[in-house]
Amino acid sequence: MIASSTDGGATWTVYHQVRGGKILLHIAFVNEKVGHAAGKGGLLLSTIDGGSSWVAHNAGDDVWTFSFGDANNGIAVIGGDMDWNRSSLFVGWGGVTPIDGPVKLTRDGGDHWGDIPILNSGEFAPYKSVLAVAALDAKHFLMLRRQPNIEDAYVITEDGGKSWRIVHPTDNETNRELPRWVFVHDGEYWAFGMELVHRATRGGYGVPLVLHSKNGASWTHGASGKNEFGSCNPQGCNFRDGLVETLYGAHEQYWAVPRDGSLTNRWAIAGNRLCTIGGSFRCATVQISGGPESGTVAPSESHLEGKFVNLPFSKDCVACAVRRIPLDPGMNWQGQVVMSFRVEADGSVSDWSEDGAPDGPFGALIEAQFKNWKFAAPGAAAGERRHLTIDVKCVDEPLAPTMDGCELKPASTR
């Protein structure tokens, strides 16, 4: 469903809902009136009245990510699959996972989508996966594509898709740029990620990367944050210490977020209110902060827990939020835990249990994170018992207690 709030998340008005229908994964607005939403089974919705009414289109297959430059012209990854085997490489990047699927363009708001044949030939063929897509207008489209184990590069067009070219991020003996997210803001592309600096003189270290461009061909550094990003969306980037940073413009701006572990990589700010979706749906008041060192800590917070992050534990899991699990001193353990459960007709999880966790309360702590997961509606397979393997690594570090805890990740053997 699609709902809107005008009072900071206290009450919501539903503008689109189809019970038993396809699941929406993304929503984005070009301006105050024009917006789109898309997700499983080829469902794509569009609005030209600010969300009061929505028109449905059929893109033909799962819409993994999309971007529209106006009401009619858009770019999307439609069909294919997430590159699950490489997803664990991006856990520190807020769950960024490459997508192995065809990129298509639309000129009529999503009624029809056309392939881009040149991507399968010549110099473009090695760049098999997609990290992001962005549309500035009817002529300017961009993809951030991956050549496995080599580099990530921008693939751009400035003539509406008639011709395409590769733009390589900086990679020399001094600096290397590693963009991970690309968004459109105020008529420009904005890329966020990490930059490896001083590679020749001091061995190199990572700093936040912020770039912007009017055409995708030439890029300029923007204001960079003080901490590496946990994840980014079109409004900004969040950190594990409970702060959100807006990096558009000449200077960064920080928002202090309640530090109770509820902030996930799915969040939005309107005015002075932030809402986030993870193991639950929560809204809270936020305020401008002086920087990463400021902000208040909720009395109940455990620094070991951190924020929720949605990770690709299963192909059909649309909300798989986990966070670091605190542990008692002296526990070092690494292994796999098998979760058994049923997926109900509405995608919720029931009758769950675990096997393989160390003795003690640890198994119950894993189950507590798992119980709020949501899967794509299973249809005829609803209620069948399923089994999911999770990689678990627990660390007790006496000299660095802030590193203590257990991380849950998608199983590397899947």
C-alpha positions as CSV (number, residue, x, y, z in Angstrom):
1,M,0.0,0.0,0.0
2,I,0.9,3.7,-0.2
3,A,0.0,6.0,2.7
4,S,0.8,9.7,3.5
5,S,1.1,11.6,6.7
6,T,0.9,15.3,7.3
7,D,1.5,15.3,11.1
8,G,4.9,13.7,11.4
9,G,3.8,10.1,11.3
10,A,1.1,10.3,14.0
11,T,-1.7,9.5,11.6
12,W,-1.7,8.1,8.0
13,T,-4.1,8.3,5.0
14,V,-4.0,5.3,2.7
15,Y,-4.1,6.4,-1.0
16,H,-3.5,3.0,-2.6
17,Q,-4.0,-0.5,-1.3
18,V,-4.7,-3.9,-3.0
19,R,-5.0,-6.7,-0.6
20,G,-3.2,-9.8,-1.9
21,G,-1.6,-7.7,-4.6
22,K,2.0,-7.2,-5.7
23,I,4.5,-5.9,-3.1
24,L,5.9,-2.4,-3.6
25,L,9.7,-2.0,-2.9
26,H,10.5,1.6,-3.8
27,I,8.8,5.0,-4.0
28,A,10.2,8.2,-5.4
29,F,8.9,11.6,-6.4
30,V,10.2,13.8,-9.2
31,N,8.5,16.9,-7.8
32,E,5.6,17.7,-5.5
33,K,3.1,16.3,-8.0
34,V,4.8,13.6,-10.1
35,G,5.9,10.3,-8.4
36,H,6.3,6.6,-9.0
37,A,6.4,3.4,-7.0
38,A,7.4,-0.1,-8.2
39,G,8.2,-3.6,-7.0
40,K,7.5,-7.3,-7.5
41,G,5.8,-8.9,-10.4
42,G,6.2,-5.9,-12.7
43,L,4.0,-3.5,-10.8
44,L,4.7,0.2,-11.4
45,L,2.4,2.9,-10.2
46,S,2.5,6.6,-11.2
47,T,0.8,9.7,-9.9
48,I,0.6,13.3,-11.2
49,D,-1.4,14.7,-8.3
50,G,1.0,14.3,-5.4
51,G,-0.1,10.8,-4.6
52,S,-3.9,11.3,-4.2
53,S,-4.5,8.9,-7.1
54,W,-2.3,6.2,-8.7
55,V,-2.3,4.6,-12.2
56,A,-1.0,1.1,-12.6
57,H,1.4,-0.1,-15.3
58,N,2.9,-3.5,-16.0
59,A,6.7,-3.5,-16.5
60,G,6.7,-7.3,-17.1
61,D,9.0,-8.4,-14.3
62,D,10.3,-7.4,-10.9
63,V,11.4,-3.7,-10.9
64,W,14.5,-3.8,-8.7
65,T,15.3,-0.1,-8.9
66,F,14.2,2.9,-11.0
67,S,14.5,6.7,-11.6
68,F,12.4,9.1,-13.5
69,G,13.5,12.5,-14.9
70,D,9.9,13.6,-15.4
71,A,6.4,12.1,-15.6
72,N,7.3,10.2,-18.8
73,N,11.0,9.5,-19.1
74,G,12.5,6.8,-16.8
75,I,15.2,4.2,-16.4
76,A,14.9,0.9,-14.4
77,V,16.4,-2.5,-13.8
78,I,13.6,-4.9,-14.7
79,G,13.9,-8.7,-14.3
80,G,17.0,-10.6,-13.6
81,D,18.1,-11.1,-10.0
82,M,20.2,-9.7,-7.2
83,D,23.8,-10.9,-7.1
84,W,23.5,-12.7,-3.8
85,N,27.0,-14.3,-4.0
86,R,28.5,-10.8,-3.8
87,S,26.1,-9.2,-1.3
88,S,28.2,-9.9,1.7
89,L,30.9,-7.7,0.3
90,F,28.6,-4.7,0.8
91,V,27.3,-5.2,4.3
92,G,29.3,-2.2,5.5
93,W,27.7,-0.2,2.7
94,G,24.2,-0.5,4.1
95,G,23.4,-3.7,2.2
96,V,24.2,-2.4,-1.3
97,T,23.8,-5.5,-3.6
98,P,24.7,-5.6,-7.3
99,I,21.7,-6.4,-9.6
100,D,22.1,-8.8,-12.5
101,G,19.3,-7.7,-14.8
102,P,18.5,-5.7,-18.0
103,V,18.3,-1.9,-17.8
104,K,15.4,-0.5,-19.8
105,L,14.0,3.0,-20.7
106,T,10.5,4.3,-20.9
107,R,9.1,7.4,-22.7
108,D,5.5,7.1,-21.8
109,G,5.5,6.9,-18.0
110,G,5.9,3.2,-17.8
111,D,3.4,1.8,-20.2
112,H,6.2,0.5,-22.5
113,W,9.9,-0.2,-21.8
114,G,12.7,-0.6,-24.3
115,D,15.9,-2.5,-24.1
116,I,19.4,-1.0,-24.5
117,P,21.1,-3.5,-26.9
118,I,24.5,-1.9,-26.8
119,L,25.0,-2.9,-23.1
120,N,25.5,-6.5,-24.3
121,S,28.3,-5.8,-26.7
122,G,31.8,-4.3,-27.0
123,E,33.3,-2.5,-24.1
124,F,30.0,-2.5,-22.1
125,A,29.7,-6.3,-21.9
126,P,32.2,-6.8,-19.0
127,Y,30.1,-4.4,-16.7
128,K,27.5,-7.1,-15.9
129,S,25.9,-5.8,-12.7
130,V,24.1,-2.6,-11.8
131,L,24.5,-0.7,-8.5
132,A,22.3,2.3,-9.3
133,V,20.3,4.1,-12.0
134,A,19.5,7.8,-12.3
135,A,17.5,10.0,-14.7
136,L,18.1,13.8,-14.9
137,D,15.6,14.6,-17.8
138,A,14.5,13.2,-21.2
139,K,18.1,13.2,-22.5
140,H,20.4,12.4,-19.5
141,F,20.4,8.9,-18.0
142,L,23.1,7.2,-15.9
143,M,23.9,3.7,-14.7
144,L,26.5,2.8,-12.1
145,R,27.7,-0.6,-13.4
146,R,30.1,-3.2,-12.0
147,Q,32.9,-5.1,-13.7
148,P,33.4,-7.8,-11.1
149,N,36.8,-7.6,-9.3
150,I,37.9,-4.7,-11.6
151,E,35.9,-1.5,-11.1
152,D,32.6,0.3,-10.9
153,A,32.0,2.9,-13.6
154,Y,29.3,5.3,-14.8
155,V,27.6,4.4,-18.1
156,I,25.9,7.6,-19.4
157,T,23.9,9.0,-22.3
158,E,23.4,12.7,-23.1
159,D,21.1,12.2,-26.1
160,G,18.2,10.2,-24.7
161,G,19.8,6.8,-25.2
162,K,20.9,7.0,-28.8
163,S,24.6,6.7,-27.7
164,W,26.2,5.6,-24.5
165,R,29.7,5.8,-23.1
166,I,31.7,4.7,-20.0
167,V,33.0,7.3,-17.6
168,H,35.7,5.9,-15.3
169,P,36.0,7.2,-11.7
170,T,39.4,8.4,-10.6
171,D,41.9,5.6,-10.0
172,N,45.5,6.5,-9.9
173,E,48.5,6.0,-7.6
174,T,47.2,8.7,-5.2
175,N,43.4,8.4,-5.1
176,R,40.7,5.9,-6.0
177,E,37.0,6.8,-6.0
178,L,34.5,4.1,-5.1
179,P,30.9,5.4,-5.7
180,R,28.1,3.2,-4.4
181,W,24.9,5.3,-4.6
182,V,23.8,7.8,-7.3
183,F,20.8,10.1,-6.9
184,V,19.3,13.2,-8.6
185,H,19.1,16.4,-6.6
186,D,18.4,19.9,-7.9
187,G,19.2,19.1,-11.5
188,E,22.5,17.2,-10.9
189,Y,23.7,13.7,-10.4
190,W,25.1,13.1,-6.9
191,A,27.3,10.1,-6.1
192,F,28.2,8.9,-2.6
193,G,30.7,6.2,-1.5
194,M,34.3,6.0,-0.3
195,E,37.6,7.3,-1.6
196,L,41.0,5.7,-1.0
197,V,43.4,8.6,-0.5
198,H,47.2,9.0,-0.2
199,R,47.8,5.5,-1.7
200,A,51.3,6.3,-2.8
201,T,52.7,8.0,0.3
202,R,51.0,6.6,3.3
203,G,49.5,3.3,2.1
204,G,46.1,4.7,1.7
205,Y,43.0,5.0,3.9
206,G,39.3,5.5,3.3
207,V,37.3,8.8,3.5
208,P,33.7,9.6,2.6
209,L,33.2,10.3,-1.1
210,V,30.7,12.9,-2.4
211,L,30.7,13.9,-6.1
212,H,28.2,15.8,-8.2
213,S,27.8,16.3,-11.9
214,K,25.5,18.2,-14.3
215,N,25.9,15.6,-17.1
216,G,27.6,12.5,-15.7
217,A,30.8,13.1,-17.8
218,S,32.7,15.4,-15.4
219,W,32.4,15.3,-11.6
220,T,33.2,17.7,-8.8
221,H,33.9,16.9,-5.2
222,G,31.3,18.1,-2.7
223,A,31.3,18.5,1.0
224,S,32.5,15.3,2.5
225,G,31.4,13.9,5.9
226,K,33.6,13.1,8.8
227,N,32.6,9.4,9.0
228,E,32.2,6.6,6.4
229,F,28.6,6.2,5.4
230,G,26.4,3.4,6.7
231,S,23.9,3.8,3.9
232,C,22.5,6.6,1.7
233,N,19.2,7.6,0.2
234,P,18.1,10.7,-1.8
235,Q,17.9,12.7,1.4
236,G,21.3,11.9,2.9
237,C,23.5,9.3,4.6
238,N,23.2,7.7,8.0
239,F,25.9,6.5,10.5
240,R,25.9,3.8,13.1
241,D,26.1,6.4,15.9
242,G,22.6,7.7,15.3
243,L,23.1,10.6,13.0
244,V,21.9,11.5,9.5
245,E,24.0,13.8,7.3
246,T,22.8,15.9,4.4
247,L,25.7,16.5,2.0
248,Y,24.0,18.4,-0.8
249,G,25.5,21.9,-1.1
250,A,28.8,23.5,0.1
251,H,28.5,22.4,3.7
252,E,27.3,19.3,5.5
253,Q,24.3,19.3,7.8
254,Y,23.7,16.7,10.6
255,W,20.5,15.5,12.0
256,A,20.5,14.0,15.5
257,V,18.4,10.8,15.6
258,P,17.2,8.9,18.7
259,R,20.0,6.5,19.3
260,D,18.0,3.5,20.4
261,G,19.0,1.1,17.6
262,S,15.8,1.6,15.6
263,L,17.3,3.6,12.6
264,T,17.6,1.3,9.5
265,N,18.8,2.0,6.0
266,R,15.1,2.7,5.1
267,W,14.2,6.1,6.5
268,A,12.9,9.5,5.5
269,I,12.8,13.0,7.0
270,A,10.0,15.6,6.6
271,G,10.4,18.8,8.6
272,N,11.8,17.8,11.9
273,R,10.3,14.3,11.9
274,L,12.0,11.1,10.8
275,C,10.3,7.7,10.1
276,T,12.2,4.4,9.7
277,I,11.2,0.9,8.8
278,G,13.0,-2.2,10.1
279,G,11.9,-4.7,12.7
280,S,9.1,-2.2,13.3
281,F,7.8,1.2,12.0
282,R,8.8,4.2,14.1
283,C,8.8,7.9,13.8
284,A,10.6,10.4,16.0
285,T,11.5,14.1,16.3
286,V,15.0,14.9,15.0
287,Q,17.1,18.1,15.4
288,I,20.0,19.7,13.6
289,S,23.2,18.7,15.3
290,G,26.7,20.1,15.4
291,G,28.3,16.9,14.1
292,P,29.1,13.3,14.8
293,E,30.4,14.0,18.3
294,S,27.1,15.7,19.4
295,G,23.6,14.3,20.1
296,T,22.1,12.6,23.1
297,V,22.0,8.9,23.9
298,A,18.8,7.3,24.9
299,P,19.2,5.8,28.4
300,S,18.2,2.3,27.2
301,E,20.6,2.3,24.4
302,S,23.3,-0.4,24.2
303,H,26.3,0.8,22.1
304,L,26.8,-2.9,21.0
305,E,23.5,-3.1,19.1
306,G,23.7,-0.4,16.5
307,K,21.1,0.2,13.8
308,F,18.9,-2.2,11.8
309,V,20.1,-3.0,8.3
310,N,18.1,-4.8,5.7
311,L,20.2,-7.6,4.1
312,P,19.4,-10.1,1.3
313,F,19.1,-13.3,3.3
314,S,16.6,-14.8,0.9
315,K,15.6,-13.9,-2.7
316,D,11.9,-13.3,-1.8
317,C,12.5,-11.6,1.6
318,V,11.5,-7.9,1.2
319,A,12.3,-6.8,4.7
320,C,15.1,-8.8,6.4
321,A,16.3,-6.4,9.1
322,V,19.0,-7.4,11.5
323,R,21.4,-5.6,13.8
324,R,24.5,-6.5,15.9
325,I,23.6,-8.7,18.9
326,P,25.2,-7.8,22.2
327,L,26.9,-10.6,24.1
328,D,28.5,-11.4,27.4
329,P,32.3,-11.1,27.7
330,G,34.3,-14.1,26.8
331,M,32.2,-15.3,23.9
332,N,34.0,-15.9,20.6
333,W,32.1,-18.1,18.1
334,Q,31.7,-18.4,14.4
335,G,29.3,-20.7,12.6
336,Q,25.9,-21.2,10.9
337,V,22.5,-21.1,12.4
338,V,19.5,-22.6,10.6
339,M,16.2,-20.9,11.0
340,S,13.0,-22.9,10.4
341,F,9.7,-21.1,9.8
342,R,6.5,-20.7,7.9
343,V,5.6,-17.8,5.6
344,E,1.9,-16.9,5.8
345,A,-0.2,-15.7,2.9
346,D,0.5,-12.1,3.8
347,G,4.3,-12.6,3.9
348,S,4.6,-12.6,7.7
349,V,6.7,-15.2,9.5
350,S,5.2,-17.7,12.0
351,D,6.2,-20.8,13.9
352,W,9.9,-20.1,13.9
353,S,12.8,-21.9,15.6
354,E,16.5,-22.1,15.3
355,D,19.2,-24.8,15.3
356,G,22.9,-24.6,15.7
357,A,23.3,-21.6,18.1
358,P,25.6,-21.9,21.1
359,D,23.9,-22.9,24.4
360,G,22.3,-20.1,26.4
361,P,20.0,-17.2,25.4
362,F,21.7,-16.5,22.1
363,G,19.2,-18.5,20.0
364,A,16.3,-16.5,21.5
365,L,18.1,-13.3,20.5
366,I,18.3,-14.4,16.9
367,E,14.7,-15.4,16.9
368,A,13.7,-12.0,18.3
369,Q,15.2,-10.3,15.2
370,F,13.7,-12.8,12.8
371,K,10.1,-12.6,13.9
372,N,9.3,-9.3,12.1
373,W,10.7,-10.2,8.7
374,K,8.4,-9.9,5.7
375,F,8.5,-12.1,2.6
376,A,6.8,-11.7,-0.8
377,A,3.4,-13.3,-0.7
378,P,4.0,-17.0,-1.3
379,G,0.7,-17.8,-3.1
380,A,0.0,-21.6,-3.2
381,A,3.2,-22.2,-1.1
382,A,1.8,-20.3,1.9
383,G,2.3,-22.2,5.2
384,E,5.0,-24.6,3.9
385,R,7.9,-25.1,6.3
386,R,11.1,-23.4,5.1
387,H,14.8,-23.5,6.3
388,L,17.2,-20.6,6.0
389,T,20.9,-20.7,6.9
390,I,22.5,-17.6,8.5
391,D,26.2,-16.9,9.0
392,V,27.0,-15.8,12.5
393,K,30.3,-14.3,13.8
394,C,30.7,-13.3,17.5
395,V,33.7,-11.4,18.7
396,D,34.9,-10.6,22.3
397,E,37.6,-7.9,22.1
398,P,38.8,-6.9,25.6
399,L,41.0,-4.1,24.2
400,A,38.2,-2.7,22.0
401,P,34.8,-3.3,23.8
402,T,32.9,-1.3,21.2
403,M,33.6,-4.1,18.7
404,D,32.0,-6.8,20.9
405,G,29.0,-8.4,19.5
406,C,27.6,-10.9,17.0
407,E,27.0,-10.1,13.3
408,L,24.4,-11.9,11.2
409,K,25.0,-12.1,7.5
410,P,23.6,-14.0,4.5
411,A,25.1,-17.5,4.3
412,S,28.1,-17.6,2.1
413,T,27.3,-21.1,0.9
414,R,23.8,-20.3,-0.4
